[in-house]
């Protein structure tokens, strides 16, 4: 009789322990929901105050690519090109300085590049377009993508006088980075007509 009573008591203790463990899981679930609510409130406060850089920092800390997308989209929808440009520059700097996960970093850089291209193509304020072009080239370089930069420089050199000057500035900026392999790759994607023209001039002088 005493043996069965002891076994029953032991079983009761195990049941109590299981119940306690289940309670911890429930508490953890509630805590997780609470944290999510607090984080979402932080984002909403940032949006209300138009502190998009701060919101982006929170998204980076959380490692939430969906939140990065949300912040950049909200910033663009706000309709302030200068603020959008500042936020995109922050995205470039932070992705290099704060983000250790290569895949996450490249996703952020890719999104920033897409938004910068949109700003450049929008045909708005010239100073914003110039700054967007400079930052766009930096993003493409960080991603190791020379072809889009070659295409951008080519289009600028074929454009107005101001656009040609911007194209030359981008070339100088690239050379100043000291990344010779990338510079060569961009140069390799440029049209050869300038070189051909120089060759014709040399031949004409010789004759």
Buried (B, 14 or more C-beta within 10 A) or exposed (E): EEEEEEEEEEEEEEEEEEEEEEEEEEEEEEEEEEEEEEBEEBBEEBBEEBBBBBBBBBBBEBEBBEBBBBBBEBBBEBEEBEBBBBBBBBBBEBBEEEBEEEEBBBBBBBBBBEBBBBBBEEEEBEEBBBBBBBBBBBBBBBBEBBEBBBEBBBEBBEEEEEBEBBBEBBBEBBEEEEBEEBBEBBBEBBEEEEEEEEEEEEEEEEE
